Amino acid sequence: HGKTHCIQWIGISVDEAHRMKDSRKSYISNRWPLVEQNILRRQCLDWMAGKGYPKPPRSACVFCPYHHDNEWRRLKTEEPRAFAQAVDFERRIHAALAVDETWHGTIYLHKSMKPLEQVDFRSEEEMGQTDMFGNECEGMCGL
């Protein structure tokens, strides 16, 4: 790696600054120009719309275990091939761990600890649970 050095610009906005990480390679330095300019994701989207660019999708691995249910549902309904890749990825993990005598337990991509193809991604309201409180306290309960 001699004298070669790379400065890698990463498009992380201020509202996701917690994702900023230093490079693991000594010959690469990371920079986050959106954070340096205090730019939010919404501002990026507004700029792109103002220039006539299409709205970009959120960038994330299809098999990311940090997806919320709305993202899993979006993948399942709008990108069924990508969702199938995540299901296949999870199945391959299960198959690999099944033959590993040192591993105990099962890894799931969804917080329900069920295989992706078995998860119901509907919200509680969509499954019939009424929101009786509107998430607002009126200060009437006496607590």
Salt bridges, closest charged atoms under 4 A:
GLU16 OE1 - ARG19 NH1 3.14
GLU36 OE1 - ARG31 NH2 2.53
ASP46 OD1 - ARG42 NH1 3.08
ASP69 OD1 - HIS110 NE2 2.56
GLU71 OE2 - ARG74 NH2 2.97
GLU78 OE1 - ARG74 NH1 3.76
GLU79 OE2 - ARG74 NH1 2.79
ASP88 OD2 - ARG92 NE 3.00
GLU117 OE2 - ARG91 NH2 3.38
ASP120 OD2 - ARG122 NH2 2.71
GLU126 OE1 - ARG73 NH1 2.51
